[in-house]
Amino acid sequence: MSNSGGENGVVQQVRELLRKFAEDGVVDPSILANAEVASWDRVTPKRVMVATAQIILRLRWENGLSTVEKVAPRDVSFIPRSDLLEMTKMLLGAKSSDVFDGQVAKKLSLPNVMRILIALFAEESISDEEEEYLLSSAVDVCEESLRDGDILRRGFELGPWDISEIDIEDLDLVDMGGIMVPSAPGMSCLPVEVDGEMLAATLVQGDTALQLQAFNANSVTVWNAVRAEMISKMRAQGNSAETWVDRAGIEIRATISVVTEPGVIRAREIRVLGSDGPGWMLRAVVSGAGAAAGGDDGWAYKTFLGAVVVPGALSRSGDVIPLCTPAI
């Protein structure tokens, strides 16, 4: 399975949690609080561990261990056998989202999931390379599960749209050439130019900024690959970044260091949205009030999801769809 946005970071976080738990049987409370969270819209460590356990258990079932008694790991510390069999049955039969609801969630607490997964790794003699592959595959499963939850249906119910997919005649759009966006009261546009070419546009409304850029798609310019590369670079620079699923699908939420004036560095929250269309990728960076936790982000998402990409011309660099300054 392919590496996707934030995968390496989540995989390494899960591996570190499992390693520490195997050594001393406890997890730092601050780490536990973050890893345990099972919000429906996020690829969390617990979600990845559950998916990994489900992958292994279902493979064991398919390979001839065709009863819950046989599929379950033989011995798991601190979990009575009857409870272990019940948890195994839950994991075999449940969708990943079910594991975070009601009584199922109480049984399958993060420590119990970790105990089961560690026992499965040991029984199957999983190597480091196999462990990383399984966890990476689980991240893909989690992201696919989130995408299938009617969160994002680009081109059917939601945008961003390709110009061929939507009738724009009766829409109030701001035309920037390669990208059109819904008009909004008080919105302004700041062109981003390189060597005299407008390659991006920063739209501003109130205290929120949304920078849009469209690319010609190829094997590396797709949102999964771009998202993974961006997260890797952010973390390498000492910033925090994670995957998140919201109205625009899988996005990045990050806190980055920004030089606001000479000698002054401040932390700034951003969100990076992305979407693949027919032959193109649209990327947006949200900053300001719309990126802050609890901030009013409605305009940013409405603008991104209502965008219309007009492919065709390419910039002199060859991969960016050029824009033109709109009349607002």
Solvent accessible surface area in square Angstrom, and as a share of the most:
residue,aa,sasa,rsa
1,M,139,0.62
2,S,77,0.49
3,N,89,0.46
4,S,2,0.01
5,G,0,0.00
6,G,4,0.04
7,E,2,0.01
8,N,87,0.45
9,G,20,0.19
10,V,11,0.06
11,V,1,0.00
12,Q,87,0.39
13,Q,63,0.28
14,V,0,0.00
15,R,47,0.17
16,E,69,0.31
17,L,7,0.03
18,L,9,0.05
19,R,114,0.42
20,K,79,0.34
21,F,13,0.06
22,A,65,0.51
23,E,120,0.54
24,D,89,0.46
25,G,36,0.34
26,V,99,0.57
27,V,24,0.14
28,D,75,0.39
29,P,106,0.67
30,S,82,0.53
31,I,59,0.30
32,L,55,0.27
33,A,73,0.56
34,N,72,0.37
35,A,0,0.00
36,E,54,0.24
37,V,53,0.31
38,A,29,0.22
39,S,39,0.25
40,W,165,0.58
41,D,16,0.08
42,R,33,0.12
43,V,9,0.05
44,T,1,0.01
45,P,9,0.06
46,K,5,0.02
47,R,5,0.02
48,V,0,0.00
49,M,0,0.00
50,V,0,0.00
51,A,1,0.01
52,T,0,0.00
53,A,0,0.00
54,Q,8,0.04
55,I,38,0.20
56,I,6,0.03
57,L,0,0.00
58,R,92,0.34
59,L,86,0.43
60,R,17,0.06
61,W,107,0.37
62,E,128,0.57
63,N,123,0.63
64,G,51,0.49
65,L,65,0.32
66,S,66,0.43
67,T,61,0.35
68,V,39,0.22
69,E,96,0.43
70,K,118,0.50
71,V,0,0.00
72,A,2,0.01
73,P,0,0.00
74,R,172,0.63
75,D,120,0.62
76,V,8,0.05
77,S,73,0.47
78,F,176,0.73
79,I,13,0.07
80,P,80,0.50
81,R,84,0.31
82,S,79,0.51
83,D,39,0.20
84,L,2,0.01
85,L,43,0.21
86,E,75,0.34
87,M,6,0.03
88,T,0,0.00
89,K,137,0.58
90,M,36,0.16
91,L,0,0.00
92,L,33,0.16
93,G,68,0.65
94,A,14,0.11
95,K,139,0.59
96,S,14,0.09
97,S,55,0.36
98,D,53,0.27
99,V,0,0.00
100,F,30,0.13
101,D,88,0.45
102,G,54,0.52
103,Q,128,0.57
104,V,39,0.23
105,A,27,0.21
106,K,149,0.63
107,K,64,0.27
108,L,0,0.00
109,S,32,0.21
110,L,0,0.00
111,P,35,0.22
112,N,24,0.12
113,V,0,0.00
114,M,0,0.00
115,R,55,0.20
116,I,0,0.00
117,L,0,0.00
118,I,46,0.23
119,A,16,0.12
120,L,0,0.00
121,F,21,0.09
122,A,75,0.58
123,E,42,0.19
124,E,73,0.33
125,S,92,0.59
126,I,39,0.20
127,S,46,0.30
128,D,97,0.50
129,E,132,0.59
130,E,85,0.38
131,E,27,0.12
132,E,64,0.29
133,Y,127,0.48
134,L,22,0.11
135,L,0,0.00
136,S,16,0.10
137,S,7,0.04
138,A,0,0.00
139,V,1,0.00
140,D,20,0.11
141,V,59,0.34
142,C,1,0.01
143,E,1,0.00
144,E,83,0.37
145,S,45,0.29
146,L,10,0.05
147,R,77,0.28
148,D,103,0.53
149,G,48,0.47
150,D,109,0.56
151,I,25,0.13
152,L,40,0.20
153,R,97,0.35
154,R,44,0.16
155,G,23,0.22
156,F,158,0.66
157,E,115,0.52
158,L,59,0.29
159,G,2,0.02
160,P,0,0.00
161,W,40,0.14
162,D,8,0.04
163,I,58,0.30
164,S,95,0.62
165,E,66,0.30
166,I,44,0.23
167,D,107,0.55
168,I,52,0.26
169,E,144,0.65
170,D,136,0.70
171,L,82,0.41
172,D,110,0.57
173,L,37,0.18
174,V,14,0.08
175,D,77,0.40
176,M,0,0.00
177,G,31,0.30
178,G,5,0.05
179,I,0,0.00
180,M,25,0.11
181,V,0,0.00
182,P,27,0.17
183,S,51,0.33
184,A,21,0.16
185,P,124,0.78
186,G,73,0.70
187,M,7,0.03
188,S,51,0.33
189,C,22,0.13
190,L,104,0.52
191,P,58,0.36
192,V,50,0.29
193,E,102,0.46
194,V,79,0.45
195,D,127,0.66
196,G,69,0.66
197,E,33,0.15
198,M,10,0.04
199,L,20,0.10
200,A,2,0.02
201,A,0,0.00
202,T,22,0.13
203,L,0,0.00
204,V,39,0.22
205,Q,47,0.21
206,G,66,0.64
207,D,120,0.62
208,T,11,0.06
209,A,22,0.17
210,L,0,0.00
211,Q,67,0.30
212,L,0,0.00
213,Q,27,0.12
214,A,0,0.00
215,F,23,0.10
216,N,58,0.30
217,A,31,0.24
218,N,71,0.36
219,S,105,0.68
220,V,104,0.60
221,T,15,0.09
222,V,50,0.28
223,W,15,0.05
224,N,48,0.25
225,A,36,0.28
226,V,18,0.11
227,R,1,0.01
228,A,27,0.21
229,E,93,0.42
230,M,36,0.16
231,I,4,0.02
232,S,66,0.42
233,K,114,0.48
234,M,18,0.08
235,R,83,0.30
236,A,90,0.70
237,Q,137,0.61
238,G,70,0.67
239,N,24,0.12
240,S,68,0.44
241,A,8,0.06
242,E,61,0.28
243,T,3,0.02
244,W,50,0.17
245,V,1,0.01
246,D,23,0.12
247,R,101,0.37
248,A,2,0.02
249,G,2,0.02
250,I,7,0.04
251,E,1,0.00
252,I,0,0.00
253,R,50,0.18
254,A,6,0.05
255,T,51,0.30
256,I,38,0.19
257,S,74,0.48
258,V,33,0.19
259,V,101,0.58
260,T,58,0.34
261,E,93,0.41
262,P,131,0.83
263,G,84,0.81
264,V,44,0.25
265,I,118,0.60
266,R,141,0.52
267,A,80,0.62
268,R,103,0.38
269,E,75,0.34
270,I,14,0.07
271,R,10,0.04
272,V,0,0.00
273,L,1,0.00
274,G,2,0.02
275,S,5,0.03
276,D,64,0.33
277,G,15,0.14
278,P,71,0.45
279,G,45,0.43
280,W,0,0.00
281,M,1,0.00
282,L,0,0.00
283,R,53,0.19
284,A,0,0.00
285,V,38,0.22
286,V,1,0.00
287,S,24,0.15
288,G,39,0.37
289,A,40,0.31
290,G,0,0.00
291,A,5,0.04
292,A,33,0.26
293,A,90,0.70
294,G,88,0.84
295,G,26,0.25
296,D,118,0.61
297,D,21,0.11
298,G,33,0.32
299,W,35,0.12
300,A,0,0.00
301,Y,4,0.02
302,K,145,0.61
303,T,3,0.01
304,F,1,0.00
305,L,24,0.12
306,G,20,0.19
307,A,0,0.00
308,V,0,0.00
309,V,0,0.00
310,V,42,0.24
311,P,53,0.33
312,G,65,0.63
313,A,71,0.55
314,L,78,0.39
315,S,7,0.05
316,R,174,0.63
317,S,82,0.53
318,G,36,0.35
319,D,54,0.28
320,V,10,0.06
321,I,3,0.02
322,P,30,0.19
323,L,15,0.08
324,C,67,0.40
325,T,86,0.50
326,P,16,0.10
327,A,108,0.84
328,I,115,0.58
